[in-house]
Amino acid sequence: MIRYHMLVFLLLGFTLAACAGPQKQSYNANPLLPLPDEFLAHEPDNDVFMASLDGYVRQKGGPANTQYEFTRIDLDGDGRREGIAMMKMPHQFWCNPYGCTMAVFSAADEDFKLSSEVSSVRGPVIVSEARSNGWRDMVVRVSGRTGWDAKNIALRFDGRHYPPQPAFEPKLEIASTAIEGVRIFP
């Protein structure tokens, strides 16, 4: 009799375990780290991004000695990391007294396409958890303009691109230290 109850108990345990289905695996949520392969159909690598960025510099007539910082982060939630470049040097070509040019490239299976060009940006930039039209908002500080108060603003994706001039965006009524997200170009 005890063997019968043990057998029923074991069968019941196996049945319940099978109904539970596969357990979800948790992954590091840091968007700057490589994403697990199972999530990516295909993502262009950094060499492809560098080629796209070099093409952008040539198309803008930028000097051969152009210097920039870049990062890769998934902005649109498709599992592919977009490329963001903050142009730095030569300062007189890429920057003005209010900041420098930031270029955002959307990632496809095989390449990158310029999505947005935002002028007069200063770091740091915070890639927020908030989204507009499926893309993550980017919070920047606008300052240095005569007669204007310094302010934090959110660059919100409008379905095609981020706004080209942050200075004309409305002020955020929250301190940048209270915004959750990833800090880039410090």
C-alpha positions as CSV (number, residue, x, y, z in Angstrom):
1,M,0.0,0.0,0.0
2,I,2.8,2.4,0.8
3,R,4.4,1.7,-2.5
4,Y,1.2,2.5,-4.3
5,H,0.9,5.9,-2.5
6,M,4.5,6.7,-3.3
7,L,4.0,5.8,-7.0
8,V,0.9,8.0,-7.2
9,F,2.8,10.8,-5.4
10,L,5.7,10.6,-7.8
11,L,3.4,10.5,-10.9
12,L,1.5,13.5,-9.6
13,G,4.8,15.4,-9.0
14,F,6.1,14.7,-12.5
15,T,2.7,15.7,-14.0
16,L,2.7,19.0,-12.2
17,A,6.3,19.7,-13.1
18,A,5.6,19.0,-16.8
19,C,2.6,21.4,-16.7
20,A,4.7,24.2,-15.3
21,G,6.5,24.6,-18.7
22,P,10.0,26.0,-19.2
23,Q,11.3,28.5,-16.7
24,K,12.3,31.9,-18.0
25,Q,15.9,32.7,-17.8
26,S,16.9,36.1,-16.4
27,Y,19.6,38.1,-18.1
28,N,21.6,41.1,-17.2
29,A,19.5,44.1,-18.1
30,N,22.5,46.4,-18.8
31,P,21.9,47.5,-22.5
32,L,25.5,48.3,-23.1
33,L,26.5,44.7,-22.7
34,P,26.1,42.2,-25.6
35,L,22.6,40.8,-25.7
36,P,22.1,37.0,-25.5
37,D,22.3,35.4,-29.0
38,E,18.9,33.8,-28.7
39,F,17.3,37.3,-28.9
40,L,19.2,38.5,-32.0
41,A,18.3,37.4,-35.4
42,H,21.3,39.3,-36.6
43,E,23.0,42.5,-35.4
44,P,25.6,44.4,-37.4
45,D,28.9,44.6,-35.5
46,N,31.0,47.6,-34.5
47,D,33.1,47.5,-37.7
48,V,29.9,48.0,-39.8
49,F,28.9,50.9,-37.5
50,M,32.4,52.4,-37.9
51,A,32.0,52.2,-41.7
52,S,28.6,53.9,-41.5
53,L,30.0,56.6,-39.2
54,D,32.9,57.2,-41.6
55,G,30.4,57.5,-44.5
56,Y,28.4,60.0,-42.4
57,V,31.6,62.1,-41.8
58,R,32.4,62.1,-45.5
59,Q,28.9,63.0,-46.5
60,K,28.9,66.0,-44.1
61,G,32.3,67.1,-45.5
62,G,33.9,66.4,-42.1
63,P,37.7,66.6,-41.8
64,A,39.8,63.4,-41.9
65,N,41.0,63.9,-38.4
66,T,37.4,63.9,-37.0
67,Q,37.2,62.5,-33.5
68,Y,34.1,61.2,-31.7
69,E,32.8,59.0,-28.9
70,F,30.3,56.3,-29.6
71,T,28.2,53.7,-27.9
72,R,25.7,51.0,-28.9
73,I,22.4,50.7,-27.1
74,D,19.0,49.2,-28.1
75,L,16.8,52.3,-28.5
76,D,13.8,50.8,-30.3
77,G,13.4,47.5,-28.4
78,D,14.0,45.2,-31.4
79,G,17.1,43.5,-29.9
80,R,19.6,45.3,-32.1
81,R,21.8,47.9,-30.6
82,E,21.6,51.3,-32.4
83,G,24.8,53.4,-32.7
84,I,25.1,56.8,-31.1
85,A,28.1,59.1,-31.8
86,M,29.0,62.3,-30.1
87,M,31.2,64.3,-32.5
88,K,34.1,66.0,-30.7
89,M,36.9,67.3,-32.9
90,P,37.7,69.4,-34.7
91,H,35.6,71.5,-32.4
92,Q,35.1,74.3,-34.9
93,F,33.5,71.9,-37.4
94,W,31.3,69.7,-35.2
95,C,30.5,72.0,-32.3
96,N,29.4,75.5,-31.3
97,P,29.3,77.3,-28.0
98,Y,26.2,75.4,-27.0
99,G,27.4,71.8,-27.6
100,C,28.3,69.3,-30.4
101,T,26.5,67.2,-33.0
102,M,25.1,63.9,-31.9
103,A,24.3,61.3,-34.6
104,V,21.9,58.4,-34.0
105,F,22.0,55.4,-36.4
106,S,19.3,52.8,-36.4
107,A,20.5,49.2,-36.7
108,A,19.1,46.8,-39.3
109,D,20.2,43.2,-40.0
110,E,23.2,44.1,-42.1
111,D,23.9,47.8,-41.7
112,F,23.1,51.1,-40.0
113,K,21.1,54.1,-41.3
114,L,21.3,57.7,-40.0
115,S,18.1,58.2,-38.0
116,S,18.7,61.5,-36.3
117,E,21.2,64.4,-36.2
118,V,20.9,66.5,-33.1
119,S,22.8,69.7,-32.8
120,S,24.2,71.5,-29.8
121,V,24.3,68.6,-27.3
122,R,26.5,68.4,-24.3
123,G,27.1,65.3,-22.3
124,P,26.1,63.6,-20.3
125,V,23.2,62.1,-22.1
126,I,20.8,59.9,-20.2
127,V,19.1,57.2,-22.3
128,S,15.9,57.0,-20.3
129,E,13.6,54.0,-19.7
130,A,10.7,56.2,-20.9
131,R,9.6,55.7,-24.5
132,S,8.1,57.8,-27.3
133,N,6.8,56.0,-30.4
134,G,8.6,52.9,-29.3
135,W,12.0,54.5,-28.9
136,R,13.8,55.4,-25.7
137,D,13.8,59.1,-24.7
138,M,17.2,60.7,-24.3
139,V,17.6,63.4,-21.7
140,V,20.1,66.2,-22.3
141,R,21.0,69.5,-20.6
142,V,20.6,72.7,-22.5
143,S,22.7,75.6,-21.2
144,G,25.0,78.5,-22.2
145,R,22.5,80.4,-24.3
146,T,22.3,84.1,-23.5
147,G,19.0,85.1,-21.8
148,W,17.9,81.4,-21.4
149,D,17.8,79.4,-18.2
150,A,19.6,76.1,-18.2
151,K,17.2,73.2,-18.5
152,N,16.9,69.5,-18.8
153,I,14.9,68.3,-21.8
154,A,13.8,65.0,-23.2
155,L,14.6,64.2,-26.8
156,R,11.5,62.2,-27.8
157,F,11.3,60.1,-31.0
158,D,8.5,61.3,-33.2
159,G,8.2,58.2,-35.3
160,R,10.9,59.2,-37.7
161,H,13.7,60.9,-35.7
162,Y,14.7,62.7,-32.6
163,P,14.3,66.5,-32.6
164,P,17.3,68.3,-34.3
165,Q,17.4,71.2,-31.9
166,P,17.1,70.4,-28.1
167,A,17.1,74.1,-27.1
168,F,13.5,74.4,-28.4
169,E,12.1,71.5,-26.5
170,P,10.1,72.0,-23.3
171,K,11.8,71.9,-20.0
172,L,11.6,68.7,-17.9
173,E,10.2,69.3,-14.4
174,I,12.5,66.6,-13.0
175,A,16.1,66.6,-12.0
176,S,18.4,64.6,-14.2
177,T,19.6,62.7,-11.1
178,A,16.0,61.4,-10.6
179,I,15.8,60.0,-14.2
180,E,16.4,56.2,-14.5
181,G,18.4,55.1,-17.4
182,V,21.9,54.7,-18.8
183,R,24.3,57.6,-18.7
184,I,26.4,58.0,-21.8
185,F,29.0,60.6,-22.9
186,P,29.8,61.8,-19.4
